[in-house]
Amino acid sequence: MKNLIYVSAAAGIASGLILPQAGELTAYIPYLIGLLLLVNFLDVRTPWNKLLRRELLVTLLLSAVVMPVVVYYILSSVFIEPYRIGLVLVACAPSGVLTLILYRFIPDSDYNLIFSNFLFTTFGSIFYIPLILMLLIPLSGTVQINTRDVLLQTAGLVLIPYFAGRFLRMVFSEDALSSIKKASRWIIVFLIYSIVTVSISSASQELVWDTSLIGLSAVVFSIYMIQGGLGYAIGYVIGDRSIRHTLALISSSRNTQIVLAVAVLNFSSLAVVPCVIGVIFHHVTNALWLWLFRK
């Protein structure tokens, strides 16, 4: 399954670069992301008695405080404002949906922590992403955003798929849900391909293939690796092998689809570029952690 996901992402990148007309479908990205979340929520079982963990503070502080500040004031300071906005969005993205799938391939991973972190940061992002944008972006005076709209959009992207998934679990039998889940594997592959294709296509029209693009890619990769490295280091201090592996994975894995939708709905296409690059590195760094932890 993970190989198909990587292939679909790679194919989406190639398609986006050679099919510029796909960029006309940018308005559909939030709906595709919502459907992707819905499909993944179907497979989520909620261990409510194991949700609150001290380790959750690690990923929350990294995503909502540490990395946005480091990125805005240090890592992105040489770029124009739209790029800085996109880089901040990548830095504050919640943990990725794929952590719920990839944990199966990582020895000694802690599923309950992965699941509770996914819920905690995903629903938490409804509030902290608008707050971060409100606190950081007005400093430049060049971009004005409607925080209320961002709040409502992020809530819709997360809450509607979640409750739709809960509703389907109540309506359908276990046998029917099992059949839907099997079919959803191919749906996930198609959705990832479609999201990446449209994202790359819409951004490629604004890309200038120069050193700035290399710099953006380097900063995005740094965001992923710094967060993963900090997660691993903190896990080394506070927990065992499973905590180290899990914190590295969930800290590094960014759900850039959510912040991509926020960028598409609220900012210029240039702000979308770092989020698109983030979609690419999301898969690259996931593959890297899988390789490191399986050695």
MIDOSE-1310 file (N, C-alpha, C; in nm, 2 decimals, decimal comma, always signed):
residues 295
mknl	+0,08/-0,12/+0,00/+0,00/+0,00/+0,00/+0,09/+0,13/+0,00; +0,19/+0,13/+0,09/+0,27/+0,25/+0,10/+0,35/+0,27/-0,04; +0,38/+0,17/-0,11/+0,45/+0,18/-0,24/+0,36/+0,25/-0,34; +0,23/+0,21/-0,34/+0,13/+0,27/-0,43/+0,11/+0,42/-0,40
iyvs	+0,12/+0,45/-0,27/+0,10/+0,59/-0,23/+0,22/+0,67/-0,28; +0,34/+0,62/-0,27/+0,46/+0,69/-0,32/+0,45/+0,70/-0,47; +0,41/+0,60/-0,54/+0,40/+0,60/-0,68/+0,30/+0,70/-0,73; +0,18/+0,71/-0,66/+0,08/+0,80/-0,69/+0,13/+0,95/-0,67
aaag	+0,20/+0,97/-0,57/+0,26/+1,11/-0,54/+0,36/+1,15/-0,65; +0,44/+1,05/-0,69/+0,54/+1,08/-0,79/+0,47/+1,10/-0,93; +0,37/+1,02/-0,96/+0,30/+1,04/-1,08/+0,22/+1,17/-1,08; +0,17/+1,21/-0,96/+0,10/+1,34/-0,95/+0,20/+1,46/-0,98
iasg	+0,32/+1,45/-0,93/+0,42/+1,55/-0,95/+0,44/+1,57/-1,10; +0,47/+1,45/-1,17/+0,50/+1,45/-1,31/+0,38/+1,51/-1,39; +0,26/+1,46/-1,35/+0,14/+1,51/-1,43/+0,12/+1,65/-1,41; +0,14/+1,70/-1,29/+0,12/+1,85/-1,26/+0,21/+1,93/-1,34
lilp	+0,33/+1,88/-1,37/+0,43/+1,96/-1,44/+0,40/+1,96/-1,59; +0,34/+1,85/-1,64/+0,32/+1,84/-1,79/+0,18/+1,87/-1,83; +0,09/+1,89/-1,73/-0,05/+1,92/-1,76/-0,09/+2,05/-1,69; -0,05/+2,17/-1,74/-0,08/+2,30/-1,68/-0,23/+2,32/-1,67
qage	-0,31/+2,26/-1,76/-0,45/+2,29/-1,76/-0,52/+2,23/-1,63; -0,45/+2,14/-1,56/-0,51/+2,08/-1,44/-0,52/+2,18/-1,33; -0,44/+2,29/-1,34/-0,44/+2,40/-1,24/-0,58/+2,47/-1,24; -0,66/+2,45/-1,34/-0,79/+2,52/-1,34/-0,89/+2,45/-1,24
ltay	-0,85/+2,34/-1,19/-0,93/+2,26/-1,09/-0,89/+2,29/-0,95; -0,81/+2,40/-0,93/-0,76/+2,43/-0,79/-0,88/+2,45/-0,69; -0,99/+2,50/-0,73/-1,10/+2,52/-0,64/-1,16/+2,39/-0,58; -1,12/+2,28/-0,65/-1,18/+2,15/-0,60/-1,08/+2,09/-0,49
ipyl	-0,97/+2,14/-0,47/-0,87/+2,08/-0,38/-0,93/+2,06/-0,24; -1,00/+2,17/-0,18/-1,05/+2,14/-0,04/-1,15/+2,02/-0,04; -1,23/+2,00/-0,15/-1,33/+1,89/-0,15/-1,25/+1,76/-0,16; -1,15/+1,76/-0,24/-1,07/+1,63/-0,25/-1,00/+1,60/-0,12
igll	-0,95/+1,70/-0,05/-0,89/+1,68/+0,08/-0,99/+1,63/+0,18; -1,11/+1,69/+0,18/-1,22/+1,65/+0,27/-1,25/+1,50/+0,25; -1,26/+1,46/+0,12/-1,29/+1,32/+0,09/-1,18/+1,23/+0,13; -1,05/+1,27/+0,12/-0,94/+1,19/+0,17/-0,95/+1,17/+0,32
llvn	-0,98/+1,28/+0,39/-0,99/+1,27/+0,53/-1,11/+1,18/+0,57; -1,22/+1,19/+0,50/-1,34/+1,10/+0,53/-1,30/+0,96/+0,51; -1,23/+0,92/+0,40/-1,19/+0,78/+0,38/-1,10/+0,73/+0,49; -1,01/+0,82/+0,54/-0,92/+0,78/+0,65/-0,99/+0,77/+0,78
fldv	-1,09/+0,86/+0,80/-1,17/+0,85/+0,93/-1,25/+0,72/+0,94; -1,28/+0,66/+0,83/-1,36/+0,54/+0,83/-1,29/+0,43/+0,91; -1,15/+0,43/+0,90/-1,07/+0,33/+0,96/-1,02/+0,36/+1,10; -1,08/+0,47/+1,16/-1,03/+0,52/+1,29/-1,13/+0,47/+1,40
rtpw	-1,07/+0,40/+1,50/-1,14/+0,36/+1,62/-1,09/+0,45/+1,73; -1,18/+0,50/+1,81/-1,14/+0,60/+1,91/-1,12/+0,54/+2,05; -1,00/+0,52/+2,09/-0,97/+0,47/+2,23/-0,98/+0,58/+2,33; -1,10/+0,63/+2,36/-1,12/+0,75/+2,43/-1,04/+0,75/+2,57
nkll	-1,03/+0,63/+2,63/-0,96/+0,63/+2,76/-0,81/+0,64/+2,75; -0,75/+0,65/+2,62/-0,61/+0,66/+2,61/-0,57/+0,78/+2,52; -0,66/+0,87/+2,52/-0,63/+0,99/+2,43/-0,54/+1,09/+2,49; -0,55/+1,12/+2,62/-0,47/+1,23/+2,68/-0,34/+1,17/+2,72
rrel	-0,23/+1,22/+2,65/-0,09/+1,17/+2,68/-0,01/+1,30/+2,70; +0,09/+1,29/+2,78/+0,18/+1,40/+2,80/+0,26/+1,43/+2,67; +0,29/+1,33/+2,59/+0,36/+1,34/+2,47/+0,29/+1,43/+2,37; +0,16/+1,45/+2,38/+0,09/+1,53/+2,29/+0,14/+1,68/+2,30
lvtl	+0,19/+1,72/+2,41/+0,23/+1,86/+2,43/+0,36/+1,88/+2,34; +0,43/+1,77/+2,31/+0,55/+1,79/+2,23/+0,51/+1,83/+2,09; +0,43/+1,75/+2,02/+0,39/+1,79/+1,89/+0,31/+1,92/+1,88; +0,23/+1,95/+1,98/+0,15/+2,07/+1,98/+0,24/+2,19/+1,99
llsa	+0,34/+2,19/+2,08/+0,43/+2,30/+2,09/+0,52/+2,32/+1,97; +0,56/+2,20/+1,91/+0,64/+2,21/+1,79/+0,57/+2,28/+1,67; +0,44/+2,23/+1,65/+0,36/+2,28/+1,54/+0,30/+2,42/+1,56; +0,26/+2,45/+1,69/+0,19/+2,57/+1,71/+0,27/+2,69/+1,76
vvmp	+0,40/+2,65/+1,81/+0,48/+2,76/+1,87/+0,62/+2,76/+1,81; +0,69/+2,66/+1,83/+0,84/+2,65/+1,80/+0,87/+2,67/+1,65; +0,81/+2,59/+1,57/+0,85/+2,59/+1,43/+0,79/+2,71/+1,35; +0,67/+2,76/+1,38/+0,62/+2,88/+1,31/+0,71/+3,00/+1,34
vvvy	+0,75/+3,01/+1,47/+0,84/+3,13/+1,50/+0,98/+3,11/+1,44; +1,04/+2,99/+1,45/+1,17/+2,97/+1,39/+1,16/+3,00/+1,24; +1,06/+2,95/+1,17/+1,05/+2,96/+1,03/+1,03/+3,11/+0,99; +0,94/+3,18/+1,06/+0,91/+3,32/+1,01/+1,02/+3,41/+1,04
yils	+1,09/+3,40/+1,16/+1,19/+3,49/+1,20/+1,33/+3,45/+1,15; +1,35/+3,33/+1,12/+1,49/+3,28/+1,08/+1,49/+3,22/+0,94; +1,42/+3,11/+0,92/+1,44/+3,03/+0,80/+1,38/+3,10/+0,68; +1,28/+3,18/+0,69/+1,21/+3,24/+0,58/+1,24/+3,38/+0,56
svfi	+1,33/+3,44/+0,63/+1,35/+3,58/+0,64/+1,40/+3,64/+0,50; +1,46/+3,56/+0,42/+1,52/+3,61/+0,29/+1,42/+3,60/+0,18; +1,30/+3,54/+0,20/+1,20/+3,53/+0,09/+1,10/+3,64/+0,09; +1,03/+3,65/-0,02/+0,92/+3,75/-0,03/+0,80/+3,70/+0,06
epyr	+0,71/+3,80/+0,09/+0,61/+3,77/+0,19/+0,52/+3,65/+0,15; +0,47/+3,63/+0,03/+0,39/+3,52/+0,00/+0,45/+3,38/+0,03; +0,58/+3,37/-0,01/+0,66/+3,25/+0,02/+0,67/+3,23/+0,17; +0,69/+3,34/+0,25/+0,70/+3,32/+0,39/+0,57/+3,27/+0,45
iglv	+0,46/+3,32/+0,40/+0,33/+3,27/+0,45/+0,31/+3,12/+0,43; +0,35/+3,08/+0,31/+0,34/+2,94/+0,27/+0,43/+2,85/+0,36; +0,55/+2,90/+0,39/+0,64/+2,83/+0,48/+0,59/+2,82/+0,62; +0,53/+2,93/+0,67/+0,47/+2,92/+0,80/+0,36/+2,82/+0,81
lvac	+0,28/+2,82/+0,70/+0,17/+2,72/+0,70/+0,22/+2,58/+0,70; +0,33/+2,55/+0,63/+0,39/+2,42/+0,63/+0,44/+2,39/+0,77; +0,50/+2,48/+0,84/+0,55/+2,46/+0,97/+0,44/+2,43/+1,08; +0,32/+2,49/+1,06/+0,22/+2,47/+1,16/+0,11/+2,37/+1,12
apsg	+0,14/+2,30/+1,01/+0,05/+2,19/+0,97/+0,04/+2,09/+1,08; -0,08/+2,03/+1,10/-0,10/+1,92/+1,20/-0,03/+1,79/+1,14; -0,02/+1,69/+1,23/+0,04/+1,57/+1,19/-0,04/+1,50/+1,07; +0,03/+1,43/+0,99/-0,03/+1,38/+0,87/-0,12/+1,26/+0,89
vltl	-0,22/+1,25/+0,79/-0,31/+1,13/+0,80/-0,24/+1,00/+0,78; -0,13/+1,00/+0,70/-0,06/+0,88/+0,67/+0,00/+0,81/+0,79; +0,02/+0,89/+0,90/+0,08/+0,82/+1,02/-0,01/+0,71/+1,07; -0,14/+0,72/+1,04/-0,24/+0,61/+1,08/-0,22/+0,49/+1,00
ilyr	-0,15/+0,50/+0,88/-0,13/+0,39/+0,79/+0,01/+0,33/+0,81; +0,11/+0,42/+0,82/+0,25/+0,39/+0,81/+0,30/+0,33/+0,95; +0,22/+0,35/+1,06/+0,27/+0,29/+1,18/+0,28/+0,14/+1,18; +0,21/+0,08/+1,09/+0,21/-0,07/+1,08/+0,35/-0,12/+1,03
fipd	+0,42/-0,03/+0,96/+0,55/-0,07/+0,91/+0,67/-0,03/+0,99; +0,64/+0,04/+1,11/+0,75/+0,09/+1,19/+0,76/+0,00/+1,32; +0,87/-0,07/+1,34/+0,88/-0,15/+1,47/+0,87/-0,07/+1,59; +0,80/-0,12/+1,69/+0,79/-0,06/+1,82/+0,72/+0,08/+1,82
sdyn	+0,63/+0,10/+1,73/+0,56/+0,23/+1,73/+0,44/+0,22/+1,82; +0,39/+0,33/+1,87/+0,28/+0,34/+1,97/+0,16/+0,39/+1,89; +0,07/+0,30/+1,86/-0,05/+0,33/+1,78/-0,14/+0,43/+1,86; -0,16/+0,41/+1,99/-0,25/+0,49/+2,06/-0,20/+0,64/+2,06
lifs	-0,07/+0,65/+2,07/-0,01/+0,79/+2,07/-0,03/+0,85/+1,93; -0,01/+0,77/+1,83/-0,02/+0,82/+1,69/-0,17/+0,86/+1,67; -0,26/+0,78/+1,71/-0,40/+0,82/+1,69/-0,44/+0,94/+1,77; -0,41/+0,94/+1,90/-0,45/+1,05/+1,98/-0,38/+1,18/+1,93
nflf	-0,26/+1,17/+1,89/-0,19/+1,29/+1,83/-0,26/+1,34/+1,70; -0,30/+1,24/+1,62/-0,37/+1,28/+1,50/-0,49/+1,36/+1,53; -0,58/+1,31/+1,62/-0,70/+1,39/+1,66/-0,66/+1,52/+1,73; -0,57/+1,51/+1,82/-0,53/+1,63/+1,90/-0,48/+1,75/+1,81
ttfg	-0,39/+1,72/+1,72/-0,33/+1,82/+1,64/-0,42/+1,86/+1,53; -0,50/+1,77/+1,47/-0,59/+1,80/+1,36/-0,70/+1,89/+1,41; -0,77/+1,85/+1,52/-0,87/+1,94/+1,57/-0,81/+2,07/+1,63; -0,69/+2,06/+1,69/-0,63/+2,18/+1,75/-0,59/+2,28/+1,64
sify	-0,56/+2,23/+1,52/-0,52/+2,32/+1,41/-0,64/+2,41/+1,37; -0,76/+2,37/+1,40/-0,87/+2,46/+1,37/-0,85/+2,59/+1,44; -0,79/+2,59/+1,56/-0,78/+2,71/+1,64/-0,64/+2,77/+1,63; -0,53/+2,69/+1,62/-0,40/+2,75/+1,63/-0,35/+2,80/+1,49
ipli	-0,40/+2,75/+1,38/-0,36/+2,80/+1,25/-0,40/+2,94/+1,23; -0,53/+2,97/+1,25/-0,58/+3,11/+1,24/-0,50/+3,20/+1,34; -0,48/+3,15/+1,46/-0,41/+3,23/+1,56/-0,27/+3,27/+1,52; -0,20/+3,17/+1,47/-0,06/+3,19/+1,42/-0,06/+3,30/+1,30
lmll	-0,15/+3,28/+1,21/-0,16/+3,37/+1,10/-0,19/+3,51/+1,15; -0,28/+3,52/+1,24/-0,32/+3,65/+1,30/-0,20/+3,72/+1,37; -0,12/+3,64/+1,44/-0,01/+3,70/+1,52/+0,11/+3,73/+1,43; +0,14/+3,65/+1,33/+0,27/+3,67/+1,25/+0,25/+3,75/+1,13
ipls	+0,14/+3,72/+1,05/+0,13/+3,79/+0,92/+0,11/+3,94/+0,93; +0,03/+3,99/+1,02/+0,01/+4,14/+1,02/+0,14/+4,21/+1,05; +0,25/+4,15/+1,09/+0,37/+4,22/+1,12/+0,43/+4,28/+1,00; +0,40/+4,23/+0,88/+0,45/+4,28/+0,76/+0,37/+4,40/+0,71
gtvq	+0,24/+4,40/+0,74/+0,15/+4,50/+0,69/+0,11/+4,49/+0,55; +0,16/+4,38/+0,48/+0,13/+4,36/+0,34/+0,02/+4,27/+0,31; -0,02/+4,19/+0,41/-0,13/+4,09/+0,38/-0,23/+4,10/+0,49; -0,36/+4,10/+0,45/-0,47/+4,11/+0,54/-0,55/+3,98/+0,53
intr	-0,58/+3,91/+0,63/-0,66/+3,79/+0,63/-0,78/+3,80/+0,72; -0,88/+3,73/+0,69/-1,00/+3,72/+0,77/-0,99/+3,60/+0,86; -0,95/+3,62/+0,98/-0,92/+3,51/+1,07/-1,05/+3,42/+1,09; -1,16/+3,49/+1,09/-1,29/+3,41/+1,11/-1,31/+3,32/+1,00
dvll	-1,28/+3,36/+0,87/-1,30/+3,27/+0,76/-1,21/+3,16/+0,76; -1,08/+3,18/+0,80/-0,98/+3,07/+0,81/-1,03/+2,97/+0,92; -1,08/+3,02/+1,03/-1,13/+2,94/+1,14/-1,24/+2,85/+1,09; -1,34/+2,91/+1,02/-1,45/+2,83/+0,97/-1,41/+2,73/+0,86
qtag	-1,32/+2,77/+0,77/-1,27/+2,68/+0,66/-1,20/+2,56/+0,72; -1,11/+2,59/+0,82/-1,03/+2,48/+0,87/-1,12/+2,38/+0,95; -1,22/+2,44/+1,02/-1,31/+2,36/+1,10/-1,39/+2,27/+1,00; -1,44/+2,33/+0,89/-1,51/+2,25/+0,79/-1,43/+2,14/+0,73
lvli	-1,30/+2,17/+0,70/-1,22/+2,07/+0,64/-1,20/+1,95/+0,73; -1,20/+1,97/+0,86/-1,17/+1,86/+0,96/-1,30/+1,80/+1,01; -1,39/+1,89/+1,06/-1,51/+1,83/+1,13/-1,61/+1,76/+1,04; -1,63/+1,82/+0,92/-1,73/+1,75/+0,83/-1,69/+1,61/+0,80
pyfa	-1,56/+1,59/+0,75/-1,52/+1,45/+0,72/-1,53/+1,36/+0,84; -1,49/+1,42/+0,96/-1,49/+1,33/+1,08/-1,63/+1,28/+1,12; -1,72/+1,37/+1,12/-1,86/+1,33/+1,16/-1,93/+1,26/+1,05; -1,89/+1,28/+0,93/-1,95/+1,20/+0,82/-1,90/+1,06/+0,83
grfl	-1,77/+1,04/+0,87/-1,72/+0,91/+0,89/-1,78/+0,84/+1,01; -1,81/+0,91/+1,12/-1,88/+0,85/+1,23/-2,02/+0,81/+1,19; -2,08/+0,89/+1,11/-2,22/+0,86/+1,07/-2,22/+0,73/+0,98; -2,13/+0,72/+0,89/-2,12/+0,60/+0,81/-2,09/+0,47/+0,89
rmvf	-2,01/+0,49/+0,99/-1,98/+0,37/+1,08/-2,11/+0,33/+1,15; -2,20/+0,42/+1,19/-2,32/+0,39/+1,25/-2,42/+0,32/+1,16; -2,42/+0,37/+1,03/-2,53/+0,33/+0,94/-2,49/+0,19/+0,88; -2,37/+0,17/+0,84/-2,33/+0,04/+0,77/-2,29/-0,06/+0,87
seda	-2,31/-0,19/+0,83/-2,26/-0,30/+0,90/-2,11/-0,32/+0,89; -2,05/-0,40/+0,98/-1,91/-0,42/+0,97/-1,87/-0,48/+0,84; -1,95/-0,57/+0,78/-1,91/-0,63/+0,65/-1,91/-0,53/+0,54; -2,01/-0,44/+0,55/-2,02/-0,33/+0,45/-1,90/-0,24/+0,46
lssi	-1,87/-0,20/+0,59/-1,76/-0,11/+0,61/-1,63/-0,18/+0,57; -1,62/-0,31/+0,59/-1,49/-0,38/+0,54/-1,48/-0,37/+0,39; -1,59/-0,38/+0,32/-1,58/-0,37/+0,17/-1,55/-0,23/+0,13; -1,60/-0,13/+0,20/-1,57/+0,01/+0,17/-1,43/+0,04/+0,19
kkas	-1,37/-0,01/+0,30/-1,23/+0,01/+0,34/-1,14/-0,05/+0,23; -1,17/-0,17/+0,18/-1,09/-0,23/+0,08/-1,09/-0,14/-0,05; -1,21/-0,10/-0,08/-1,22/-0,01/-0,20/-1,15/+0,12/-0,18; -1,15/+0,17/-0,05/-1,09/+0,30/-0,02/-0,94/+0,31/-0,04
rwii	-0,88/+0,19/-0,04/-0,73/+0,19/-0,07/-0,70/+0,25/-0,21; -0,78/+0,22/-0,30/-0,77/+0,27/-0,44/-0,82/+0,41/-0,45; -0,92/+0,44/-0,37/-0,97/+0,58/-0,36/-0,86/+0,67/-0,31; -0,79/+0,63/-0,20/-0,68/+0,71/-0,14/-0,57/+0,74/-0,24
vfli	-0,53/+0,63/-0,32/-0,43/+0,65/-0,42/-0,47/+0,75/-0,52; -0,60/+0,74/-0,57/-0,65/+0,83/-0,67/-0,66/+0,97/-0,62; -0,70/+0,99/-0,49/-0,71/+1,12/-0,43/-0,58/+1,19/-0,42; -0,48/+1,11/-0,37/-0,34/+1,17/-0,35/-0,29/+1,21/-0,49
ysiv	-0,31/+1,12/-0,59/-0,26/+1,16/-0,72/-0,33/+1,29/-0,77; -0,46/+1,30/-0,75/-0,54/+1,41/-0,80/-0,50/+1,54/-0,73; -0,48/+1,53/-0,59/-0,45/+1,65/-0,51/-0,31/+1,70/-0,55; -0,21/+1,61/-0,57/-0,08/+1,65/-0,60/-0,07/+1,70/-0,74
tvsi	-0,14/+1,64/-0,84/-0,15/+1,69/-0,98/-0,20/+1,83/-0,99; -0,32/+1,85/-0,93/-0,38/+1,99/-0,93/-0,29/+2,09/-0,86; -0,24/+2,05/-0,74/-0,15/+2,14/-0,67/-0,03/+2,18/-0,74; +0,04/+2,08/-0,80/+0,16/+2,11/-0,87/+0,13/+2,19/-1,00
ssas	+0,02/+2,16/-1,07/-0,01/+2,23/-1,19/-0,05/+2,38/-1,16; -0,12/+2,40/-1,05/-0,16/+2,54/-1,02/-0,04/+2,62/-0,98; +0,05/+2,56/-0,91/+0,17/+2,63/-0,86/+0,27/+2,65/-0,97; +0,28/+2,55/-1,06/+0,39/+2,55/-1,16/+0,38/+2,67/-1,25
qelv	+0,25/+2,72/-1,26/+0,23/+2,84/-1,35/+0,30/+2,97/-1,29; +0,32/+2,96/-1,16/+0,38/+3,07/-1,09/+0,53/+3,05/-1,05; +0,58/+2,93/-1,08/+0,71/+2,90/-1,04/+0,81/+2,96/-1,13; +0,92/+3,01/-1,07/+1,03/+3,06/-1,15/+1,15/+2,96/-1,11
wdts	+1,19/+2,89/-1,21/+1,29/+2,78/-1,19/+1,43/+2,84/-1,17; +1,45/+2,90/-1,05/+1,58/+2,96/-1,02/+1,62/+2,91/-0,88; +1,72/+2,98/-0,83/+1,77/+2,94/-0,70/+1,67/+2,96/-0,58; +1,57/+3,05/-0,60/+1,48/+3,07/-0,50/+1,39/+2,94/-0,47
ligl	+1,37/+2,87/-0,58/+1,29/+2,75/-0,57/+1,37/+2,64/-0,50; +1,50/+2,64/-0,52/+1,59/+2,55/-0,45/+1,60/+2,59/-0,30; +1,60/+2,72/-0,28/+1,60/+2,76/-0,14/+1,47/+2,73/-0,07; +1,36/+2,74/-0,13/+1,23/+2,70/-0,07/+1,23/+2,56/-0,04
savv	+1,27/+2,47/-0,13/+1,28/+2,33/-0,11/+1,37/+2,30/+0,01; +1,48/+2,36/+0,02/+1,57/+2,34/+0,13/+1,51/+2,37/+0,26; +1,43/+2,49/+0,27/+1,37/+2,53/+0,39/+1,26/+2,43/+0,43; +1,18/+2,39/+0,33/+1,07/+2,29/+0,36/+1,13/+2,16/+0,41
fsiy	+1,23/+2,11/+0,35/+1,30/+1,99/+0,40/+1,35/+2,01/+0,54; +1,41/+2,13/+0,56/+1,46/+2,16/+0,70/+1,35/+2,15/+0,80; +1,23/+2,21/+0,77/+1,12/+2,21/+0,86/+1,08/+2,07/+0,90; +1,08/+1,98/+0,80/+1,04/+1,84/+0,83/+1,15/+1,77/+0,92
miqg	+1,27/+1,79/+0,88/+1,38/+1,72/+0,95/+1,40/+1,78/+1,09; +1,39/+1,91/+1,11/+1,41/+1,97/+1,24/+1,30/+1,92/+1,33; +1,17/+1,92/+1,28/+1,06/+1,87/+1,37/+1,08/+1,72/+1,40; +1,12/+1,64/+1,30/+1,14/+1,50/+1,33/+1,25/+1,48/+1,43
glgy	+1,36/+1,55/+1,41/+1,48/+1,54/+1,49/+1,45/+1,58/+1,64; +1,38/+1,69/+1,65/+1,34/+1,74/+1,79/+1,24/+1,64/+1,85; +1,15/+1,58/+1,77/+1,06/+1,48/+1,83/+1,14/+1,36/+1,88; +1,24/+1,32/+1,80/+1,32/+1,20/+1,84/+1,40/+1,23/+1,96
aigy	+1,46/+1,35/+1,97/+1,54/+1,39/+2,08/+1,46/+1,40/+2,21; +1,34/+1,46/+2,20/+1,26/+1,47/+2,32/+1,21/+1,33/+2,36; +1,18/+1,25/+2,26/+1,13/+1,11/+2,29/+1,24/+1,03/+2,36; +1,37/+1,06/+2,32/+1,48/+0,99/+2,39/+1,49/+1,03/+2,53
vigd	+1,46/+1,15/+2,57/+1,47/+1,20/+2,70/+1,35/+1,15/+2,79; +1,23/+1,15/+2,73/+1,11/+1,12/+2,82/+1,05/+0,98/+2,80; +1,10/+0,90/+2,71/+1,04/+0,77/+2,69/+1,13/+0,66/+2,63; +1,07/+0,55/+2,60/+1,15/+0,44/+2,55/+1,16/+0,44/+2,39
rsir	+1,20/+0,33/+2,33/+1,22/+0,32/+2,19/+1,09/+0,35/+2,11; +0,98/+0,30/+2,16/+0,85/+0,32/+2,09/+0,81/+0,47/+2,09; +0,84/+0,54/+2,20/+0,81/+0,68/+2,21/+0,90/+0,76/+2,11; +1,03/+0,72/+2,11/+1,13/+0,79/+2,02/+1,08/+0,78/+1,88
htla	+1,05/+0,66/+1,83/+1,01/+0,63/+1,70/+0,89/+0,70/+1,66; +0,79/+0,70/+1,75/+0,66/+0,75/+1,73/+0,66/+0,91/+1,72; +0,73/+0,97/+1,82/+0,74/+1,12/+1,82/+0,82/+1,17/+1,69; +0,92/+1,09/+1,65/+0,99/+1,14/+1,53/+0,90/+1,13/+1,41
liss	+0,82/+1,03/+1,40/+0,73/+1,01/+1,28/+0,62/+1,12/+1,28; +0,55/+1,13/+1,40/+0,43/+1,22/+1,40/+0,48/+1,37/+1,40; +0,60/+1,40/+1,45/+0,65/+1,54/+1,45/+0,69/+1,58/+1,31; +0,75/+1,49/+1,23/+0,79/+1,52/+1,10/+0,68/+1,51/+1,00
srnt	+0,59/+1,42/+1,01/+0,48/+1,40/+0,91/+0,38/+1,52/+0,92; +0,37/+1,60/+0,81/+0,29/+1,72/+0,81/+0,17/+1,69/+0,72; +0,05/+1,73/+0,77/-0,07/+1,72/+0,69/-0,09/+1,85/+0,61; +0,00/+1,85/+0,50/+0,01/+1,98/+0,42/-0,12/+1,99/+0,34
qivl	-0,20/+1,89/+0,32/-0,32/+1,91/+0,25/-0,42/+2,01/+0,31; -0,42/+2,01/+0,45/-0,51/+2,11/+0,52/-0,46/+2,25/+0,49; -0,33/+2,27/+0,52/-0,28/+2,41/+0,50/-0,27/+2,45/+0,35; -0,26/+2,35/+0,26/-0,27/+2,38/+0,12/-0,40/+2,44/+0,09
avav	-0,51/+2,38/+0,15/-0,64/+2,43/+0,12/-0,66/+2,57/+0,18; -0,60/+2,59/+0,30/-0,61/+2,73/+0,36/-0,53/+2,83/+0,27; -0,42/+2,79/+0,21/-0,35/+2,88/+0,13/-0,42/+2,91/+0,00; -0,48/+2,80/-0,06/-0,56/+2,82/-0,18/-0,68/+2,92/-0,16
lnfs	-0,74/+2,90/-0,05/-0,87/+2,98/-0,02/-0,84/+3,12/+0,02; -0,72/+3,15/+0,07/-0,70/+3,28/+0,13/-0,58/+3,36/+0,08; -0,49/+3,30/+0,01/-0,37/+3,37/-0,03/-0,34/+3,36/-0,18; -0,23/+3,43/-0,23/-0,20/+3,42/-0,37/-0,14/+3,28/-0,40
slav	-0,13/+3,26/-0,53/-0,07/+3,13/-0,57/+0,07/+3,11/-0,53; +0,14/+3,22/-0,51/+0,28/+3,21/-0,46/+0,29/+3,15/-0,32; +0,19/+3,18/-0,24/+0,19/+3,12/-0,10/+0,16/+2,97/-0,11; +0,10/+2,93/-0,22/+0,07/+2,79/-0,23/+0,19/+2,71/-0,26
vpcv	+0,29/+2,77/-0,32/+0,41/+2,70/-0,37/+0,48/+2,62/-0,26; +0,51/+2,68/-0,14/+0,58/+2,60/-0,03/+0,49/+2,49/+0,02; +0,36/+2,51/+0,01/+0,27/+2,40/+0,06/+0,27/+2,28/-0,04; +0,29/+2,31/-0,17/+0,30/+2,21/-0,27/+0,43/+2,14/-0,25
igvi	+0,54/+2,21/-0,23/+0,67/+2,15/-0,20/+0,65/+2,06/-0,07; +0,58/+2,11/+0,02/+0,55/+2,03/+0,14/+0,49/+1,90/+0,12; +0,39/+1,90/+0,02/+0,32/+1,77/-0,01/+0,43/+1,67/-0,06; +0,52/+1,72/-0,14/+0,63/+1,63/-0,19/+0,71/+1,58/-0,08
fhhv	+0,76/+1,67/+0,00/+0,86/+1,63/+0,11/+0,79/+1,55/+0,22; +0,66/+1,57/+0,23/+0,58/+1,48/+0,32/+0,60/+1,34/+0,29; +0,59/+1,30/+0,17/+0,61/+1,16/+0,13/+0,76/+1,12/+0,14; +0,85/+1,21/+0,10/+0,99/+1,18/+0,10/+1,04/+1,15/+0,25
tnal	+1,00/+1,24/+0,34/+1,05/+1,22/+0,48/+0,98/+1,10/+0,55; +0,85/+1,08/+0,51/+0,79/+0,95/+0,57/+0,87/+0,83/+0,52; +0,91/+0,83/+0,40/+0,99/+0,71/+0,35/+1,12/+0,71/+0,42; +1,18/+0,82/+0,45/+1,31/+0,83/+0,51/+1,30/+0,77/+0,65
wlwl	+1,20/+0,81/+0,73/+1,18/+0,76/+0,87/+1,15/+0,61/+0,86; +1,07/+0,56/+0,77/+1,05/+0,42/+0,76/+1,18/+0,34/+0,73; +1,26/+0,40/+0,65/+1,39/+0,33/+0,61/+1,48/+0,33/+0,74; +1,49/+0,44/+0,81/+1,58/+0,45/+0,92/+1,53/+0,35/+1,04
frk	+1,40/+0,35/+1,06/+1,35/+0,27/+1,17/+1,34/+0,12/+1,15; +1,34/+0,09/+1,02/+1,33/-0,06/+0,98/+1,47/-0,12/+0,97; +1,58/-0,04/+0,98/+1,71/-0,09/+0,96/+1,75/-0,17/+1,09
